[in-house]
Amino acid sequence: MVETFAKIYKRAAARKGGEKVLELMLRPVRESTDITRISDADVLAEMTKCVFRSGFVWKIIEAKWPGFQTAFSDFDVMHCAMLADEDLEVLQGNAEIVRHGKKIASVRANAQYILDVRADYGSFNQFLSQWPDDDFIGLWEHLKKNGSRLGGQTGRYFLRFIGYDTPMLSRDVVTALIKADVVDKDPTSKKAQQSVQDAFIAWQSESKRSLKEISRVLALSTD
């Protein structure tokens, strides 16, 4: 039987020195962002940053970020979607960015993805605003299927960094999910991810907390 959130919270509080300390540690994830104010250019920029961070040293991406902004015209979506193959080849020789050919090409592909979503919803932030709150695994799958290199943790980081409320499946969170009898291993299958979603939605109903807070409590509950 899946553990209650109250039991998981109690374990996390005990590990961290009490409920007051735990609540202080949860403050950063309580900060909310109005995603309806995020432009499509900002969406493409965050997608790009998360794609290039994947498997790479984050500090290097941050240090080179001004170069990325210049190279991709401040992530103007229409401009990036219209990049020709020759333009991508030129970018692969640009020392101001990380010269990873497939990741550079993903900027064009994700710009087109945003344009496709814009055609149906008006903007990417409206698409996110209308997505059902209780189907975050469906959103993960949408990013993976329709975006470029946005599967797994990359897509989840993207959602989290633009302010969308979604769990993270870090090593500590997965360990906590196993301990709570939600899954018995890393939830990579659709069936296992459905179990994760069912548990998070139940814990949210029980605790009235955001998915981000629940995810953080899970991570803090493990040794």
N, C-alpha and C positions, 0 to 999 in steps of 0.2 A: 504494500500500500504506500502511495506517495506521501511523504512527510508534509505536514502543514507548514505554512510560512512562519507561523509563530514559533515553531520548534527550531527552524533554521535560524531565525532572527535571534533567538535565545542563545544558540550555539555561537553565532557571530559576536554577540555582545560579550559573552564569557571569554572569548578569545582576545578581544580587543580592550578589555578592562571596564566593561559596563555599557549600559545603554546610552549614557550621555556622550561617552567617547565615540561610540558607534555612530550616533546621530551627527556628530561633528564631521565624521569621515564621509557621511552621505551628503553633506551640504553641496559640494561641487556638482554632483549629478542632479541635484534638484533645480539647478539653473535651467530655465527653459528659453527656447528661441522660437519666435514666431516665424514658422517656415513660409508663411504666405508672403513674407517680405523679402525672401531670398530670390535673387534674379537668376535667370537661366545661365548667365555668364558665371555667376558664383557657383551654381550647381556643377557646371563643366569644370571649373577650376578645382573644386573639391574632389570630383571624380578623378581628375588628372593627378592631383597630389596623392590620393590614396593608391592609385595604380602604381605610380612611381615609387612610393614608399614600400610597397610590397616586396619583401625579400631584399630590401636595401637599407642602408643607414639613413634613418629619418633626418638626422642633423644635416646631412649633405643635401638632401632635397630642400630643406628649409633655407640653407645657405645659397642654393642656386635658384630659389624661387623667383627673384626678380628677373632672372634670365628667362625662365619659363613664361612669365607674364609678357615679356617683350616678344619672345619667339612666337607666341600664340595670340598676339594682338589682344591682350587682356581677356582672352578666352571669349571673344565675340563668337557666338555660336554659329552664325551664318558663315562668317569668314572661315572658321575651323572646318565646318562641314564641306566647304568648297575647296579645300586644299587638294591640289593635284598630286599625283604620285611623285612628280619631279620636286614639288615643294617638300614632301616628306623626306626625299633623298637629301635635299639641302639641309634640312633640320638635323639629319643624322650626322652632319659634319659640324654642327653648332656646339662649340665647346662651352657655351654658357648654360647648357642644359645637360641632363644625363642622356647620352647617346645610345639609347636602347630602341632599336628599330621597331619592334612590335608594340612597345609601349607608346612610342611616338605616334604610330598609326592608330592606336586606340583613341587618341584625342579626336581625330576625324570621325571615327566610328561612333564615339559617344556623343559628339556634336549632332550627328545625324539621328541618333537615338532620341536626343532631347527634342529635335525638330519634329520627329514622328509623334512624340508624346504631346508636344505643343499643338499639333494639328488636331488632336482629339480633345485636349483639356484646356488649351489656352496657354498653359505654362507648366513647367515641371512641378513647381510648388503646388499648383492646384491639383495635379495628379496625385501627389503625396497626401494632400489634405483630404482627398476623397477616398483614399484607400481605406478599407475596413480595419479598424484598430485591432480586431481579434484575428487578423490573418497576416502576421508579419512574415511567416515562412513563405506565403504566396508572393509577398513583395521581394523577399530575397531571391526567389526563383525568377521573378520578372526581371530583376537586375541582371541575373546570371544569363538568362536566355536572350534578352534583348540588348543589353549593354555589352561592352567589350572589356574583358578582364575584371568584371565586377562581381564575380562569384565569391562565395565563402566569406572569410573575414574582411576582404577588401570592400565588398558591398556593405557589410555591416558597419565597418568604420566610416564609410561614406555617409550612411544614414545618420549615424551618431554625431558626426562632426558638423552636419548641417542642421542638427537639432531635432531630428526625428526620433521618437521614442521607440527604441528597439533593444532587445537584449544583445549582449556580446557573448560569444561562446569561447571565452579564453580557457586556458588549461585549468585554472582554478574553478571557473564556473562549471566546466564539464565534470571535474572531480566532485563538486557539490551536487550536481545533478545525479551522478552515479550513487552517491551516498544517500540521496533523497529517494532512491528507487524509481527515478524517472526513466533512466536509460541504464544500460549495462556497459556501454562503451561510448566513444566519441560519436555523436549523433550525425552521421553523414548520410544515412538513408532517409527517404521521405517519411517512412513510418516512424523512425526515431525522432525526426524533427517535428512531426505531428505531436508526438508525446511531449516533447519540450514545449511546444506552443500551448498544448492543453494545460500543462502544469503552470506555466507562466500566467495564463489567463485566469486560472483558478486562484493562484497566489495574489494576483492583482485584485480580484474580487474580494478575497479575504482581507487583504491589508490596505486597500485603497491607495497603494503606492504606484509610482510609475514603473514601467518595465526596466528603466535604467537603474532605479533604486534597488529593485528586486535582484537584478543582475549583480549589482555591487555587493549586496548583502550575501548572496551566494558565494561570491569570490572571497569575501572576508570570513566565511564560516569554515573554511578548510585549513588544514595544517600545511 
